[in-house]
Amino acid sequence: MSEHKKSGDQHVKQVASYIKKLVKDENPHSIITEDKLAYETAQYIYKRFPAATSIYTKFEKDGAPDHFPDLMIRENQDETEVNLFKVKGNGIVQPKNLGAKSFLKQYFKSETLQKKFNRFFEESHRKFFIEILIELQGYKSAQLNTLSIRQLKQHVKKHYQSFTDELEPYREKFLSGIRDYCFSIFIEEYNEGSEGFKTAFNALLMPNALNVISRYKKDGETLRIETFEPGEYQSHDVSIHKRGGYSLSLGYHSIALNLRFKFESSPLSSIKLATSYEELPSPDESQVTNLKTVQEFENFVSNHNETEKENKSNAIGKCNEAAVQYAIIKNYPSVIQVTEDECIGVLRTYAPRVAQKELFNIMKTAQIAMDELNHFLTKLYSDYKLESVQLTGDSYIEDTNETGDIKILIRSQNRYYEESFSLKAYQRTLAKITSKNPGAGQILGEKYFDVGTLKPLLKNLKENYEPANRQQSLETVSERIGEALSEAANEKLIKGVQALLGTRPLIISFYLEQKAHVVEHGKVNGKITVLRDTPTSIQNRLTWNNAKEELDLRIKFGSGGQHGWSSMKLACDYKIKEHL
């Protein structure tokens, strides 16, 4: 049992003991108060029930104590349930932890949703363990793919009994993924008018009980005693948002019910949802937070100096992502930041590799991108409110085509919609942009076109590589790709193109020209034509939509010739000129 749990149970027993003495009409001055906070809580409750005739605790009931309210107070013929919370300072109230694989069935009364969530959860949990073993411990995928989660845990246990710094990215990826998937389920349920929110609110917010919060200072002295009485959920007017720390917030009136995904302890432990509730921030409070973020972002750019030189292209892209989020916050001052000051954290990490003048141009172009984004959203939703914004980190997702760099939550006509955008930044206007750079060993495999593999060919070329045949190696691989795609069924070509382009619209910034566009590529359907060795001997071109859209697959080495053999990649260049 945790110390927090022990302290809470002791608080319940002490408060009950003091109330019983007060009910027996003992002189308050004669009661020995070893626990001042518990005694003052007992007095507070007794004043609410001066005619109380009996009181008993959850420890006096048959069965597991935590299945009952902390106290039951009888006054005349009425019984009132009382829940007690002992909280340090102004901390949040955390009533209970829920099981991740049972909470939708138990509290939202939906076995169908629980099964749907559990399928995604279990697949993500497998990936969590497999990636740790392969990437950190050198296991081979063939060793792991057929193992159960229980068996995978045994392998992880050999190396990790607790979380370490190197495990943190994997923990973050896993918890973010299941939080985001749960969020998508919630907005679907809301849009369908589900009654599940009513049952969950009424079960978790305890509207029919008296909830007494005893707050204390660092020195143990009483800060204040207060009650939490949210009232029963009556309408369908719920706000749903993601929050930092792998949390979801379900708001009703002025109350937020927060659900936070967490490991119970170690990476081998079960996954729980910690519940808490607090008052929802007002629009004015959100505006104050956002104004602070905007000012800090602008001050950082104004005082910035470039200090590093390597990996500049990646830094430009990341600074552009931060700038677009900053521009959204500035243009929508009441928007909720899923992770507060996220754009500033990204800027601090990547801006040292970017010149100040470039940062200014990126920031100004992001403001222009807002005009394009507003125009795009107005076409989709004639009347809408932008509710929240987040940068998309690395997480497990159900559909790998659903990738994006930034997500915004829209509320329109009392329905929720989450829009995801890929963000691109270039110095000047281009006719084509690179959508992805997959490894050559992946391109014909299951992730993309699913028509075979280049791995044996690549292995052979690597073993026989000489600088003199470098170009020939590229041409050989490109020829094999063109041959495989020419013979592929059209549905395989569609699958591959969709995987390379993704399904999300692009916000493209040409920051030296201070131009921006939102590009929504056409749906990939109909006949796809494969043009081999086009426009060069190391490229193959795919065209569709009456040749109005095209994607060039150009094979290249990952590093320059001076490094000898390096992994081959494909630069997948998508024509955007038709969309500008």
C-alpha positions in Angstrom: 0.0 0.0 0.0 1.4 3.5 -0.9 2.0 6.1 1.7 -0.6 8.3 0.1 -3.2 5.5 0.4 -2.2 4.9 4.1 -2.5 8.6 4.9 -5.9 8.8 3.2 -7.3 5.7 5.1 -5.9 7.1 8.4 -7.6 10.4 7.7 -11.0 8.6 7.2 -10.6 6.7 10.5 -9.6 9.8 12.5 -12.4 12.0 11.1 -15.0 9.3 11.8 -13.7 8.9 15.3 -14.1 12.6 16.0 -17.6 12.8 14.5 -18.7 9.9 16.6 -17.5 11.7 19.7 -19.3 14.9 18.6 -22.5 12.9 17.9 -22.3 11.5 21.5 -22.4 15.1 22.6 -19.0 15.0 24.1 -17.7 18.4 25.2 -15.5 19.5 22.2 -13.0 20.9 24.6 -12.6 17.5 26.2 -11.8 15.8 23.0 -8.1 15.1 22.6 -7.1 16.3 19.1 -4.0 14.5 18.1 -4.9 15.2 14.4 -6.0 18.8 14.1 -6.9 18.6 10.4 -9.1 15.6 11.0 -10.8 17.2 14.0 -11.5 20.4 12.1 -12.9 18.3 9.2 -15.1 16.4 11.7 -16.4 19.7 13.0 -17.1 21.0 9.5 -19.1 17.8 8.7 -20.9 17.8 12.0 -22.2 21.3 11.5 -23.8 20.0 8.2 -25.5 17.2 10.1 -26.2 18.5 13.7 -29.0 15.9 14.1 -26.8 12.9 13.1 -27.7 9.7 15.0 -25.0 7.3 13.6 -22.0 7.2 11.5 -20.0 4.3 10.0 -17.0 4.0 7.7 -16.2 1.9 4.6 -14.0 -0.2 6.9 -17.1 -1.4 8.8 -18.8 -2.7 5.6 -18.7 -6.2 4.3 -16.5 -6.5 1.2 -13.6 -4.4 -0.2 -13.6 -1.0 1.6 -12.8 0.9 -1.6 -16.1 -0.2 -3.1 -18.0 2.0 -0.7 -18.0 5.8 0.2 -15.7 6.8 3.0 -18.4 7.6 5.4 -22.2 7.1 5.8 -24.0 9.5 8.1 -27.6 8.8 9.2 -29.7 11.8 10.2 -33.3 11.0 11.0 -34.4 8.6 8.2 -31.9 9.9 5.7 -28.4 8.6 4.9 -25.7 10.7 3.2 -22.6 9.4 1.6 -19.5 11.3 2.4 -16.1 11.1 0.6 -13.0 12.6 2.2 -10.0 14.0 0.4 -6.8 15.1 2.1 -4.9 17.4 -0.2 -1.7 19.4 0.3 -2.0 23.1 -0.6 -4.1 23.8 -3.7 -3.3 20.5 -5.4 -5.9 18.8 -7.5 -8.3 16.2 -6.0 -7.6 12.7 -7.2 -10.5 10.3 -6.3 -9.4 7.0 -7.8 -7.4 5.1 -10.4 -9.2 3.3 -13.2 -8.0 0.3 -15.1 -7.2 1.2 -18.7 -8.7 -2.1 -20.1 -11.9 -1.8 -18.2 -12.8 1.9 -17.7 -15.0 2.3 -20.8 -17.1 -0.7 -19.9 -17.3 0.1 -16.2 -17.9 3.8 -16.3 -19.1 4.7 -19.9 -21.2 1.5 -20.0 -19.9 0.4 -23.4 -18.4 -3.0 -23.9 -18.1 -2.3 -27.7 -15.9 0.8 -27.0 -13.8 -1.1 -24.5 -13.1 -3.9 -27.0 -12.2 -1.3 -29.7 -9.9 0.5 -27.3 -8.3 -2.7 -26.0 -7.4 -3.9 -29.5 -5.4 -0.7 -30.1 -4.0 -0.7 -26.6 -2.7 -4.3 -26.8 -1.1 -3.7 -30.2 0.6 -0.5 -28.9 1.7 -2.3 -25.8 3.4 -4.9 -27.9 5.1 -2.3 -30.0 6.3 -0.6 -26.8 8.1 -3.7 -25.6 9.4 -4.8 -29.1 10.9 -1.4 -29.9 12.7 -1.3 -26.5 14.2 -4.8 -27.1 15.2 -4.2 -30.7 16.4 -0.6 -30.4 18.0 -0.7 -27.0 19.0 -4.3 -26.5 19.8 -5.5 -30.1 17.1 -8.2 -30.4 16.0 -9.2 -33.9 12.3 -8.7 -34.9 12.1 -12.4 -35.9 12.8 -13.3 -32.2 9.9 -11.3 -31.0 7.1 -11.1 -33.5 5.4 -14.3 -32.3 5.7 -13.7 -28.6 2.8 -12.8 -26.3 2.9 -9.6 -24.2 3.6 -11.8 -21.1 6.6 -13.3 -22.9 7.8 -9.9 -24.1 7.6 -8.6 -20.5 9.9 -11.4 -19.3 12.5 -10.3 -21.8 12.3 -6.6 -20.9 12.5 -7.6 -17.2 16.0 -9.0 -17.8 17.1 -5.4 -18.6 14.8 -3.0 -16.9 12.9 -3.2 -13.5 12.2 0.5 -13.4 12.0 3.5 -15.8 15.3 5.0 -16.9 16.2 8.0 -19.0 16.6 5.9 -22.1 13.1 4.5 -21.7 11.5 7.9 -21.4 10.9 8.4 -25.2 9.2 5.0 -25.4 7.0 5.7 -22.4 6.0 9.0 -23.9 5.3 7.5 -27.3 3.1 4.8 -25.8 1.1 6.9 -23.4 0.6 9.7 -26.0 -0.7 7.2 -28.5 -3.3 5.6 -26.2 -4.3 9.0 -25.0 -4.8 10.2 -28.6 -6.7 7.1 -29.6 -9.0 7.4 -26.5 -9.6 11.0 -27.5 -10.7 10.0 -31.0 -13.2 7.6 -29.4 -14.6 10.3 -27.1 -15.2 12.8 -29.9 -16.9 10.1 -32.0 -19.2 9.2 -29.1 -19.9 12.9 -28.4 -20.8 13.5 -32.0 -23.2 10.6 -31.9 -25.0 11.9 -28.8 -23.8 9.0 -26.5 -25.2 8.7 -23.0 -21.9 7.3 -21.9 -20.7 10.7 -20.7 -23.7 11.0 -18.4 -23.0 7.7 -16.7 -19.3 8.4 -16.4 -19.7 11.9 -15.0 -22.3 10.7 -12.4 -20.1 7.8 -11.4 -16.7 9.6 -11.2 -17.8 13.1 -10.0 -19.9 11.6 -7.2 -22.7 14.2 -7.5 -25.0 12.5 -5.0 -22.4 12.5 -2.2 -20.9 15.1 0.0 -17.3 15.5 -1.1 -15.2 17.1 1.6 -11.7 18.4 0.8 -9.3 19.0 3.7 -6.4 21.2 2.5 -3.3 21.5 4.6 -0.1 23.6 4.5 3.5 22.4 4.3 3.8 22.6 8.1 0.7 20.4 8.5 -1.6 23.3 9.7 -5.1 23.5 8.2 -5.3 25.6 5.1 -9.1 25.3 4.6 -12.0 22.8 4.5 -14.2 22.9 1.5 -16.8 20.9 -0.4 -17.0 19.8 -4.0 -20.7 19.4 -5.1 -20.9 19.4 -8.9 -24.5 18.4 -9.2 -25.9 15.7 -11.6 -25.0 15.7 -15.3 -28.1 16.8 -17.2 -27.3 17.9 -20.7 -25.0 16.9 -23.6 -22.9 20.1 -23.4 -19.5 18.6 -22.7 -16.1 20.0 -23.6 -13.5 17.4 -24.6 -9.8 18.3 -24.8 -6.4 16.7 -24.6 -4.0 18.0 -22.0 -0.3 17.6 -21.4 1.0 14.7 -19.3 -1.0 12.1 -21.3 -4.3 13.4 -20.0 -7.8 14.0 -21.3 -10.2 16.7 -19.9 -13.9 16.3 -19.9 -15.6 19.5 -19.0 -19.1 20.0 -17.8 -20.3 23.5 -16.7 -17.3 24.8 -14.7 -15.9 21.4 -13.7 -13.2 19.4 -15.5 -12.9 15.7 -15.0 -9.3 14.8 -15.9 -8.2 11.3 -17.0 -4.4 10.7 -17.0 -2.9 7.6 -18.5 0.1 6.3 -16.5 2.1 3.2 -15.7 1.3 2.1 -12.2 5.0 1.9 -11.4 7.6 0.2 -13.6 7.6 -0.4 -17.4 6.3 -3.9 -16.6 3.3 -2.7 -14.5 -0.3 -2.3 -15.5 -1.6 0.9 -17.1 -4.1 3.0 -15.1 -6.1 6.2 -15.5 -5.6 8.6 -12.6 -8.8 10.7 -12.2 -8.9 14.2 -10.8 -11.2 17.1 -11.0 -10.8 20.9 -10.9 -12.4 24.1 -12.1 -12.2 24.7 -15.8 -10.0 27.7 -16.7 -12.1 30.7 -17.9 -11.6 32.2 -21.4 -9.8 35.1 -19.7 -7.4 32.8 -18.0 -6.6 31.0 -21.3 -6.0 34.4 -22.9 -3.5 35.4 -20.2 -1.6 32.1 -20.7 -1.6 32.5 -24.5 -0.4 36.2 -24.3 2.5 35.1 -22.1 3.4 32.4 -24.6 3.3 34.8 -27.6 5.4 37.4 -25.8 8.0 34.9 -24.7 8.2 33.5 -28.3 8.6 37.0 -29.8 11.2 38.0 -27.2 13.2 34.8 -27.8 13.3 35.5 -31.6 14.3 39.2 -31.0 17.2 38.2 -28.8 18.3 35.1 -30.7 21.8 34.3 -31.9 22.8 31.3 -34.1 25.3 29.2 -32.2 25.4 25.8 -34.0 25.7 24.8 -37.7 24.9 21.1 -38.1 21.6 19.6 -39.3 20.2 22.9 -40.3 17.5 21.7 -42.6 15.8 19.7 -39.8 16.1 22.7 -37.5 14.4 24.9 -40.1 11.4 22.5 -40.2 11.1 22.3 -36.5 11.3 26.1 -36.0 8.6 26.4 -38.7 6.4 24.0 -36.7 6.9 26.1 -33.6 6.1 29.3 -35.5 2.9 27.9 -37.0 1.7 26.9 -33.5 2.7 30.4 -32.2 0.8 32.0 -35.0 -2.4 30.0 -34.2 -2.1 31.0 -30.5 -1.7 34.6 -31.5 -4.6 34.6 -33.9 -6.9 32.6 -31.6 -6.2 34.0 -28.1 -8.7 31.7 -26.4 -7.4 28.5 -27.9 -6.2 25.8 -25.4 -2.6 24.7 -25.7 -2.6 20.9 -25.1 1.0 21.3 -23.8 1.6 24.8 -22.4 4.5 26.6 -24.1 5.2 23.7 -26.3 6.2 25.9 -29.2 8.8 27.7 -27.0 10.3 24.4 -26.0 10.8 23.4 -29.6 12.2 26.8 -30.5 14.8 26.6 -27.7 15.9 23.2 -28.9 16.3 23.9 -32.6 16.7 27.7 -33.0 20.5 27.6 -32.1 21.1 26.2 -35.6 19.1 28.9 -37.4 20.1 32.5 -38.1 18.0 35.2 -36.6 17.0 36.7 -39.9 15.7 33.3 -41.0 13.7 33.0 -37.8 12.1 36.4 -38.4 11.1 35.3 -41.9 9.7 32.0 -40.7 7.7 33.8 -38.0 6.3 36.4 -40.4 5.5 33.7 -43.0 3.6 31.7 -40.3 1.3 34.7 -39.8 0.6 34.6 -43.6 -0.1 30.9 -43.3 -2.8 31.8 -40.8 -4.8 33.7 -43.5 -4.5 30.6 -45.7 -5.5 28.3 -42.9 -8.5 30.5 -42.0 -9.7 30.4 -45.6 -9.3 26.6 -45.7 -11.2 26.1 -42.5 -14.0 28.5 -43.6 -14.5 26.4 -46.7 -14.8 23.2 -44.6 -16.9 24.8 -41.7 -18.8 27.9 -42.4 -19.1 28.6 -38.7 -16.5 27.1 -36.3 -14.5 27.7 -33.1 -10.8 26.6 -32.9 -10.7 24.8 -29.5 -7.2 23.5 -29.0 -3.8 23.1 -30.8 -0.9 20.7 -30.4 2.3 19.7 -32.2 2.2 16.0 -33.1 5.0 14.1 -31.4 6.0 10.5 -32.1 3.2 8.1 -31.0 1.6 4.8 -32.0 -1.2 5.5 -34.5 -3.8 3.2 -36.0 -3.3 4.3 -39.6 0.2 5.2 -40.6 -1.2 7.4 -43.4 -2.8 9.7 -40.8 0.5 11.4 -40.0 0.8 15.2 -39.5 2.9 17.8 -37.7 0.2 19.8 -36.0 -3.4 19.0 -34.9 -6.2 21.5 -34.2 -9.5 20.7 -32.6 -12.5 22.3 -34.3 -16.0 22.7 -32.8 -18.8 23.4 -35.4 -22.5 23.0 -35.0 -22.0 21.3 -31.7 -19.8 18.6 -33.2 -16.0 18.0 -32.8 -13.6 17.6 -35.6 -9.8 17.1 -35.3 -7.8 18.4 -38.3 -4.2 17.4 -38.8 -1.8 19.2 -41.1 1.7 18.4 -42.4 4.0 21.4 -42.3 6.7 22.1 -44.8 9.2 25.1 -45.0 11.3 26.0 -48.0 13.3 29.1 -48.9 11.6 29.8 -52.2 8.7 28.5 -54.3 9.2 25.0 -55.7 7.4 23.0 -58.3 7.8 19.8 -56.2 8.3 19.0 -52.6 9.7 15.9 -50.9 6.9 14.0 -49.1 9.0 11.2 -47.5 12.4 9.7 -47.6 11.8 6.0 -47.0 14.6 3.4 -46.9 15.1 1.5 -50.2 14.6 -1.7 -48.3 11.1 -0.7 -47.2 9.6 0.8 -50.4 8.4 -2.5 -52.0 7.5 -4.0 -48.6 4.2 -4.1 -46.6 4.5 -0.5 -45.3 4.3 1.0 -48.8 3.6 -0.9 -52.1 3.5 -4.5 -50.7 4.8 -6.1 -53.9 8.1 -7.7 -52.8 11.5 -6.8 -51.3 14.8 -5.2 -52.4 16.7 -6.5 -49.4 18.6 -9.4 -51.2 19.5 -7.1 -54.1 20.7 -4.4 -51.7 22.8 -6.9 -49.7 24.4 -8.1 -52.9 25.2 -4.6 -54.1 26.7 -3.7 -50.8 29.0 -6.7 -50.8 30.3 -6.0 -54.3 30.4 -2.2 -54.0 33.2 -0.2 -55.5 33.3 3.6 -56.0 33.5 3.1 -59.8 30.1 1.3 -59.8 28.3 3.8 -57.5 26.0 5.2 -60.3 25.4 1.7 -61.7 24.2 0.5 -58.2 21.7 3.3 -58.1 20.5 2.5 -61.6 20.1 -1.2 -60.8 17.9 -0.5 -57.8 15.8 2.1 -59.6 15.3 -0.4 -62.5 14.1 -3.1 -60.1 11.7 -0.7 -58.5 10.3 0.4 -61.9 9.9 -3.2 -62.9 8.1 -4.2 -59.7 5.7 -1.2 -59.9 5.0 -1.7 -63.6 3.8 -5.2 -62.8 1.9 -4.3 -59.7 -1.9 -4.3 -59.4 -3.5 -0.8 -59.4 -4.7 -1.2 -55.8 -1.1 -1.9 -54.7 0.0 1.3 -56.4 -2.8 3.3 -54.7 -1.7 1.9 -51.3 1.9 2.9 -51.8 1.2 6.4 -53.1 -1.2 7.0 -50.2 1.4 5.8 -47.7 4.0 8.1 -49.2 1.8 11.2 -49.4 -0.3 10.7 -46.3 -3.9 11.8 -46.2 -3.4 15.2 -44.5 -3.3 18.6 -46.2 -0.1 20.5 -46.2 0.7 24.0 -45.0 3.7 25.0 -47.1 5.8 28.1 -46.2 8.3 29.7 -48.6 9.8 31.9 -45.9 12.3 34.0 -47.9 9.4 35.1 -50.2 7.0 35.3 -47.2 4.4 33.2 -49.1 2.3 30.3 -47.7 -0.3 27.9 -49.1 -2.5 25.2 -47.8 -2.3 22.3 -50.3 -4.9 19.5 -50.3 -3.7 16.9 -52.8 -6.4 15.1 -54.8 -7.7 11.7 -53.7 -5.5 8.9 -55.0 -8.0 6.9 -57.1 -8.4 5.7 -60.7 -5.6 4.4 -62.8 -2.0 5.1 -61.8 0.5 5.1 -64.6 4.1 4.0 -64.0 6.7 5.8 -66.2 10.0 3.9 -65.8 13.4 5.7 -65.9 11.6 9.0 -65.9 12.8 11.8 -65.9 16.3 10.1 -65.3 17.7 6.6 -65.1 17.6 6.7 -61.3 13.9 7.8 -61.1 10.5 6.4 -61.7 7.4 8.6 -62.0 3.8 7.7 -61.0 1.0 9.8 -62.4 -2.8 9.9 -61.8 -5.8 12.2 -62.0 -5.2 12.6 -65.8 -1.5 13.2 -65.2 -2.4 16.3 -63.2 -0.7 14.8 -60.1 2.7 13.0 -60.1 5.2 11.5 -57.7 8.8 10.9 -58.6 10.7 8.2 -56.7 14.4 9.0 -56.9 17.0 6.6 -55.5 20.0 8.0 -53.7 22.7 7.1 -51.2 22.2 8.4 -47.6 25.7 9.9 -47.5 28.2 11.3 -50.0 30.7 9.2 -52.1 33.6 9.9 -49.7 31.8 7.7 -47.1 31.7 4.6 -49.4 28.6 2.5 -49.2 25.7 4.0 -47.2 22.1 3.1 -46.9 20.0 3.8 -50.0 16.9 6.0 -49.6 14.2 7.3 -52.0 13.5 11.0 -52.3 9.7 11.0 -53.0 9.0 14.3 -54.7 5.3 15.3 -55.1 4.3 18.0 -57.7 2.5 20.9 -56.1 2.6 23.4 -58.9 -1.0 22.6 -59.9 -2.2 23.4 -56.3 -0.5 26.8 -55.9 
